[in-house]
């Protein structure tokens, strides 16, 4: 039987496989957006808010690093995605992880997760406001 950490690692590896485009070997904007429960246009807008000097690959690396760290603490990818979009983080001015990544503060957020990871659990245990059905993050795995 797989340990908790092993299951978490396997789930995240499956997520990474699902969002990669086999033809290019890079993360597919369309697939990542689908897994995050948003449109490709919305995800591209988030990336473009970072400015022209930030490559797609760099933006995605930051986003995925934050989701990976969050999933390791929560032990559930869907909960990590929900936290990423919905939970205001006290130590970061009540911004969400999504707002911090878009603002270029992923390194700061990762340091906070590493040193103060306990706050993530406390924040998630409170009821969260739901996004509209159109923007509600949902995890969808792509086959093929």
ZAMARGU-4260 file (C-alpha; in steps of 0.2 Angstrom, whole numbers, plus 5000, padded with zeros to 4 digits):
<rodrens>
0) 5000/5000/5000 | 5007/5017/4995 | 5011/5029/5009 | 5003/5047/5010 | 5019/5055/5003
5) 5020/5042/4989 | 5001/5045/4984 | 5003/5064/4984 | 5019/5062/4973 | 5010/5050/4961
10) 4995/5062/4960 | 5006/5077/4956 | 5016/5067/4943 | 4999/5062/4935 | 4994/5080/4935
15) 5010/5085/4927 | 5008/5072/4913 | 4990/5078/4910 | 4995/5096/4907 | 5010/5092/4896
20) 5008/5093/4877 | 5016/5077/4871 | 5020/5085/4854 | 5031/5099/4861 | 5035/5092/4879
25) 5030/5109/4886 | 5015/5113/4897 | 4999/5116/4887 | 4990/5132/4891 | 4974/5124/4886
30) 4977/5108/4897 | 4983/5118/4912 | 4968/5130/4911 | 4956/5116/4910 | 4964/5108/4926
35) 4963/5124/4935 | 4944/5126/4930 | 4947/5142/4919 | 4948/5147/4901 | 4964/5147/4891
40) 4961/5166/4889 | 4960/5169/4908 | 4976/5159/4911 | 4985/5169/4897 | 4979/5185/4905
45) 4986/5181/4922 | 5003/5177/4913 | 5003/5193/4903 | 5000/5203/4919 | 5017/5198/4924
50) 5024/5208/4909 | 5033/5204/4893 | 5049/5199/4901 | 5042/5184/4910 | 5041/5168/4899
55) 5027/5156/4899 | 5038/5143/4905 | 5044/5153/4920 | 5026/5158/4925 | 5021/5140/4924
60) 5036/5134/4934 | 5031/5146/4948 | 5013/5142/4948 | 5017/5123/4948 | 5030/5125/4962
65) 5017/5134/4973 | 5004/5120/4969 | 5016/5107/4973 | 5021/5114/4989 | 5003/5117/4994
70) 4998/5099/4989 | 5012/5092/5000 | 5005/5101/5015 | 4987/5097/5011 | 4989/5080/5003
75) 4976/5083/4991 | 4978/5092/4974 | 4960/5098/4973 | 4961/5106/4990 | 4978/5114/4985
80) 4970/5121/4969 | 4955/5128/4979 | 4967/5136/4992 | 4978/5143/4978 | 4963/5153/4971
85) 4952/5156/4986 | 4962/5158/5003 | 4968/5175/5008 | 4985/5173/5016 | 4987/5184/5032
90) 5006/5184/5031 | 5005/5191/5013 | 4993/5205/5015 | 4978/5194/5013 | 4982/5191/4995
95) 4978/5173/4988 | 4992/5162/4981 | 4986/5166/4963 | 4987/5185/4966 | 5005/5183/4973
100) 5011/5172/4958 | 5003/5184/4946 | 5012/5199/4955 | 5029/5190/4954 | 5030/5185/4972
105) 5030/5166/4970 | 5047/5165/4979 | 5041/5175/4994 | 5026/5163/4995 | 5036/5148/4994
110) 5047/5154/5008 | 5032/5157/5018 | 5025/5140/5014 | 5042/5132/5019 | 5044/5142/5035
115) 5026/5144/5041 | 5017/5130/5033 | 5005/5129/5047 | 4995/5144/5042 | 4990/5136/5026
120) 4981/5122/5036 | 4972/5135/5048 | 4966/5145/5033 | 4959/5130/5024 | 4949/5124/5039
125) 4938/5139/5038 | 4924/5140/5025 | 4930/5148/5009 | 4919/5159/4998 | 4915/5150/4982
130) 4919/5157/4965 | 4906/5157/4952 | 4902/5141/4944 | 4911/5147/4928 | 4927/5150/4937
135) 4927/5137/4951 | 4943/5127/4950 | 4941/5109/4947 | 4953/5096/4943 | 4951/5087/4927
140) 4963/5074/4921 | 4965/5072/4902 | 4968/5056/4894 | 4978/5053/4878
</rodrens>
